[in-house]
Amino acid sequence: MFKKIFKNMSREQAENAEKELKQEEIVNETEQAAAETEQGIPSAEGLSEEDKLREDLAAEKDKFLRLFAEFENYKKRTSKERIDLFKTANQEVLQAMLPILDDFDRAMVQIGKSGDENLLKGVELIHNKLKDTLVSKGLEQVDIKAGDAFDADFAEAITQIPAPSEELKGKIVDVVEKGYKLGDKIIRFPKVVLGN
């Protein structure tokens, strides 16, 4: 049955969907048992020993199903919190490294002006190694450049200047500070200058 339903899903999606179906069945059984318990149990005085045992069994089964459902919810919640914690810890370290990366970019420009090839190559190697390390941890540069249309969801406008040409009116004229994202979340918005 599950093979037919989950044929077009990935393995992880299929497993999650299967778990959800099982939990729904457990909840339905729990609700059914609770409803039967409320409706069909006569007073304790008129019950035989067998009926009392059935009642106790139904009550224990109900407790077990509720505990099982609570435990499953607890496992999901704690695993989600753990993943969020790892992402947040990584985010803080990467945000702390961004000013260093900016300083390296500025140093590269100044060293390039000096004309010392050996110094430029050495600093470039260290710069690339730092960048590669940060990229391997999930850091990506927000792709935005002069001439792009301004979108407040992906950039922060720090000032407006008269546009140098008619095409740049309402568009980005200059990128003052690069922006970065971690996965899908922007951790530092690029700071841009708009043409007026």
JOLIN-V77177 format. One record per backbone hydrogen bond with DSSP energy under -0.5 kcal/mol. NH is the residue of the N-H (numbers start at 1). CO is the residue of the C=O. If there is no record, write none. Layout:
NH	CO
NH	CO
//
This chain:
5	1
6	2
7	4
9	6
14	10
15	11
16	12
17	13
18	14
19	15
20	16
21	17
22	18
23	19
24	20
25	21
26	22
27	23
28	24
29	25
30	26
31	27
32	28
33	29
34	30
35	31
36	32
37	33
38	34
39	35
40	36
41	37
42	40
46	43
47	44
52	48
53	49
54	50
55	51
56	52
57	53
58	54
59	55
60	56
61	57
62	58
63	59
64	60
65	61
66	62
67	63
68	64
69	65
70	66
71	67
72	68
73	69
74	70
75	71
76	72
77	73
78	74
79	75
80	76
81	77
82	78
83	79
84	80
85	81
86	82
87	83
88	84
89	85
90	86
91	87
92	88
93	89
94	90
95	91
96	92
97	93
98	94
99	95
101	97
102	98
103	99
104	100
105	101
106	102
107	103
108	104
109	105
110	106
111	107
112	108
113	109
114	110
115	111
116	111
117	115
120	116
121	117
122	118
123	119
124	120
125	121
126	122
127	123
128	124
129	125
130	126
131	127
132	128
133	129
134	130
135	131
136	132
137	133
138	135
139	134
140	181
142	179
144	142
147	172
148	145
150	170
154	151
155	151
156	190
157	155
158	156
158	192
159	192
161	194
168	165
169	166
170	195
171	168
172	148
173	193
174	193
176	174
176	191
177	191
180	188
181	140
182	185
183	138
183	181
185	182
187	180
187	185
188	180
190	154
191	177
192	156
192	190
193	174
194	159
195	168
195	171
196	161
//
